[in-house]
Amino acid sequence: KEATSREAMAGMSAAVFGLAGVWAVVVLCVRGRIRAAIAINEVAAHFVFETPFVVLVPLVQTLVALAWVALWSYCTASLLSQVARDHSPAGAFTWAEAFGAPGVPGVCGESRPNGFAWRYLGDERSADDPCTGRFGNTSGVEPRCWKCAPPRYTVDARIAASIFAFLWTSELLVAIGIVVVAGACGFWYFRSDIRRPQWRGGREALATATFNAFRYHLGTLATGSLVIASAQAVRVCLAYAEQQARLQKNKVVAVTMRALQCCMWCFETCLKFVSKHAYIQTALVGTPFFDSARAAFQLAIRNPVRFLLLGAFGNVVRLVGTAFVIVATVLTGFFLLQALAPEVSPVAPMVMFASLAFLVARAFLNVFGLAVDAMLQCFVMSEAMRLPA
């Protein structure tokens, strides 16, 4: 057994060394691309440092998103509560008619969403109302003492339109942020050496990029957002179909809908990747959405190694940066808490500090990641125009 274990360990070691050798060869073959990726990350870091106002973009997006969610929630709740008068049948019914039989819905359960049946106690002023119980001899008479109440809410085409509007507007807000940051990157990259003395902390670049986004590119952004929102709406419909299939205990349809949702998620992820780079193309060149998407796709096909390395470096930078911000925030908060209120348990405050630090770090490091993607396209454009990078 010891000999077998040693042979197994030796085989595993040889495999690991072989993979390490292959990895070393790959690194040597793409060392120039790795240096370029590191340089692009460094240029993006210089951009964020010299244009500090760009970090306000996610803050403004968050405030606008909160206001939009509050307004949308109020309007959608109002639409949900507007039940039509004819949604539930009028009139009085017997118990069997109102509740139905096993497997057969009653008249109060035919519409979706369902209302409910309630018992009518009759007119106390009447001497011959069978629902009051004072009718006398009711042999052979089945009183119609059940009525249908409308549901608390209703789902119709207006709710579907409201959900689609929410998805579309949310994606439009994201697209505006991408174009603003990418436009500021392009303005800084191609004009910083000439106008650096007039920079004023990046306000000129950010103001110009914001003006261009709303003045020239709003239709392009709405088109791209519509494409992504349509894919998301299909996923919502598939999720609703899956829920209905599970309620009906139809496992085959439920599993099929789940598989289709996974396919749509992959398709939506690809759309978001292409759309992000299309928005960057729009911010830099000013082309329409579909032309920018085609150019961005061709750019990714021509430079797969650069995109792969930048994506890997960007993930590492975001991971390390997020961890550093969280650890620094938690440690600082812990020592301050111990100094100001040592008798308070630090568990809940530390969880709150870590959560807030994570949200802030992710928001601002996403700006850096977007700046890296924009700098890559600026670098490729400068290569094509034979400009000094």
N, C-alpha and C positions, 0 to 999 in steps of 0.2 A: 504493500500500500504506500509506503514512503517513497519507493522508486516511482510508482505511478504518479504520486503527487508532485514529485520533483519534475517529472517529464511534463506534466500539465503546466506547472509554473514556468518551466523553461519555454514551452510553446507560447504561453500567454505573453511572456517577456519578449520573445522574438516578434510576435505580432505587434506589440506596442512599439518596439523599436522600429519595426518596418513602417508603421503609420507615422511615427515621428520623422523618419527619413523622408517619406513622401511629403509630409507637411513642410519640412525644411526645403525640399526642392521647389514646392509650390511658392513658398515665401521668397526664395531666391529669384524665381522666374518673374514674380510680380512686385519685386522690391521697388521698382520705379513708380508703379501705381500706388503702392503703400505710402511712399514719400509724398506723392501728389495728394493723396487723401488726407494725410496729416497736415499738409500745407493748406488745403482747403478748409479744414477744421480750424486751423490757426487764423486764417483770414476771416472766417465767420466770427471767431472770438473777438478779433479786432473790431469788426463791425458792431457787435453788441456793446463793446466797451466804449467806442467812439460815438455810438448812437444810443445813449441810455434811455431816451424816451420811447424806444420801440418796445420796451418791457411793459409799457402801459397798455399795449394792444390787448393782451389777454384779460387785463383787469376791466377794460371798457367792454370787451365782449361778454364777460361774466355778468356785469351790471345790466347790459342790454338783454342778455338771455334771461336773467331773473325777471326783469320787467315783462318780457314777452311771454314767459311761462305763466306769470300771474294773470296777465290779460287773457291769454288763451284758455286758462283753466276757468276763469269766470265766464267767458263766452260759451265754452263747451258745456259747463254745468247748466247754464241757462237753456241751451239747446236740448240737453238731456231731459230737463224737467218739463219741456213743452210737449205734453202728450195730447194727441188729437182727440176730439170729442168722440169720433166714431171708431176709436181704436178697440174698445171693448163693446160687445153687443148690449143693446138696451133692452129693457123689458124684464119680466119676472120669469123664473124657470123653476122646475122641480129639482129635487136634490140630484136625481139621476141625470137630468139634462145639464145641470151646472157642473157636476164633478165627473161625469162620464163613467166609464166602466174600465176594468183592467185592460190595458192596451189600447183603449179608445179615449182620447181626451174629451173633456166636456166643452161646452160652449165658452166657458170662461178661460179655458186653456188653449184655445185654437190659435190665438195670435201670439206673436213673439215680439218683445218679451211678455211673459205671462202676467195677467192681472191676478185677482183672487176673488173667490166667491164669498159673499157675506149674506147673512140671514136677515130678511126683512121681517120685523116684528108686527107688522100690520098697523092699521089705523085705529087707535084707541077710541076714537069718536064714532066709529062705525059698529053697528050691532051685528053685521053679517060678514065681517072680514075673516076668512078662515085662518089667516096668519096670526090673529090675536089669541086664538084658542077659545073664543067665546061664540063660535059659530053654531054650536048645538051639535046635532048629529052630522058628522062628516064621513059617514061610512060610504066607501066607494069614491071618495073625492081625494085627490092628491093635490094639496095646496101648492101653489107656485110662490114660495116664500124665499127664493134665493135670487140674488142679483149679482151682476159682475161689476167689480171695481176696476178702474184702470191701473196699470202698473205705476210705480214711482218714477220710472224713466222710460224713454223710448230711444231706440237706435234706428236711424234711417239714413238717407243719403246725405243729409246735412252733417251728421256726425262723421261719416266717411270723408266728406269734403273738409271738415275741420281737422281731422287727423292728418290728411294729406297736406293741408296748409301748414300745420305745425312742422311736419317733416321738411317741407320745402323751405320754409323760413329759417329753420334751424340750420340747414345746410347752406343757405345763402349767407347767414351770419358767419359761418366758418370760412366760406369762400372769400368773403370780404376781408377777413383777417389775414388769410394767406396772401391775397393780392397786395394788401397794404405793406406787409412785412417784405414780400419779394420785391415790390417796387422800390421800397427804401433801400434794399440790398443793391439793386441795380443802379440806383442813383448814386449810392456811396461808392460802388465798385468802379464805375466808369468815370466819375467826376470828382472823386475825393482828392486826388493829387492836385487838381487844378484849383479847387475851391476850398481846400482844407482850412485856410485862415478864416473863412466866413461860415464855418460849420455850425456854431452855436449849439453844440450838444446834440446834433442830429435833428433838430426841429425842422429845418428846411427840407431834408430828405423825407421825413415822415409826413409833413404837411403836403408836399408835392405828391407823394404816393397815395395819400388819402384822397386828395382832390381828383387824381386820375382814376382811382377806383370808382368813385361815385359819378364822375362826369363822363367817363368814356367806357368803362368796363361793366357797368351794372347789368346790362342786358346779357353780356357774355356769362357773368356769374350766375344770373338767374337761369340761363340755359343749362349750365353744368349742374346747378343745384337741382333742377327739375329731373335730370337724368338719374342722379343718385337717389332723390326722393321717390322716384318711380320704382326703383329696385327695392327700396325699403318698404314701400307700400305693398309690393308683392309679398315680401316676407311677412308683413302684418296679416295679410289675407291668408297665407298658408298657416300661420300660427292660430288664427281663428278657426280655420277648417280643422286643424289638429285637435283643438279644444272641443269642437262639436263632435268629432269622431270619438274622442275619449268618453264624452258624456253618453254617446250611443253604444259604447263598448265595442267599437269597431277597431280592433287592433291593427288590421292590415292597412286601413286608410290612415290611421294615426301614425304608424311607422313610415308610410309613404310620404306623408306631409312633413314629418321630421327630416327625412332624407332630402326632400326638396328644399327645406329651409337651409340645410347645410350647404347645398349647391348654390342657393341664392346668396348665402353669406360669403362664399368664396368669390362669387361674381361681383358682389358689392365691394369686397375688399380690393379686387383688381380695379374696379371703377374708381374707387377713392384714390388709389395710387396714381392712376393715369390722370385723374382730374386734378390732383394736387400739382403735378408737374405741368399740366395744361394751364392752370391758373398762373404758375410762375412764368410760363411762356407768354401768356397774355400780359402780365405785368411788365415784362421786359421788352416785348416786341409789339404788343398791341393787336395781335391777330384774334379772330373770333374763336369760339370755344372748340369747335370740331377741328379747325385748322391747327389750333394749339395742341389739341389732344393727339392728332396725327404726328405733329412734330415731336411732341414729348415721347410718344411710343417709339418713333424711329430713333430718337436720341438714346433711349434705354436699350434698344436693340444694338445700336452701334457701340455703346459703351457699357456692356454688362458688368465687366470687372470693376469699373469705377463705381457704378451704382451699388454693387454688392459690397465693396470695401467701405464705401461711405455709410451704407446702412449698418454694417457691423460696427464701425467706429462710432457712429452716432448712438447706437444702442448702448455701447460700453460707456460712452461719455454721459448719457442720460442716467444710466444705472448708478455710476459712481457719483455723479452730481446729486442725484436724489438721495442716495444713502448718506452722503456727506451733510446735506442740508438737514435731514431728519436727525442724524446723530448729534450735530451741533446744536440744533434747536432743543432737543430733549435734554442734553447735558446742561445747556444754559438755563433752561427752565427748571431743572431739578435743583441746581445749586441756588438759584434765586428763591425757589420755594423753601428750601431748607434754611436759607438765611432769614426769610421774612416770616414764615409760618412753619416751624419745624414740627409742630404737633399734627399737621394735616397730612393725611395719607397721600403719597405721591402718585398712586396708581392712576386714578381718574384724570388728574391734570396732565400726566405724561402721555396718556392715550390721546387726549385732546390736542396736546402740542404736536405729537407725531402725526396725527391726521391732518391738521392744518399745514404742517410743514410739507407733508407729502403733496397736498393739493397745490400749494404755492410752488414747490419745486417742479412738479410736472408741468404747470402752466408756463413758467418762465423758461424751462429747458426745452419745451416744445418750440418756443421762439428760436432758440439756438439751433435746434434740429432743422427748422424751416429755413433759417439763414444758411445752413450748410447746403441744403438742396438747391437754394437759389444761387449760392456761390459756385456750385458745380456747373450750373447752366451758364452763368456769367463766364466762367473759365473756358468752357467749350466754345462759347460764342467768340471770346477773344482769340482763341486758337484759330477758329474759322476765318476771322477777319485779320489774322496775323498781327494782333495787338500785343504789346507786352503785358503778361499776366501779373 
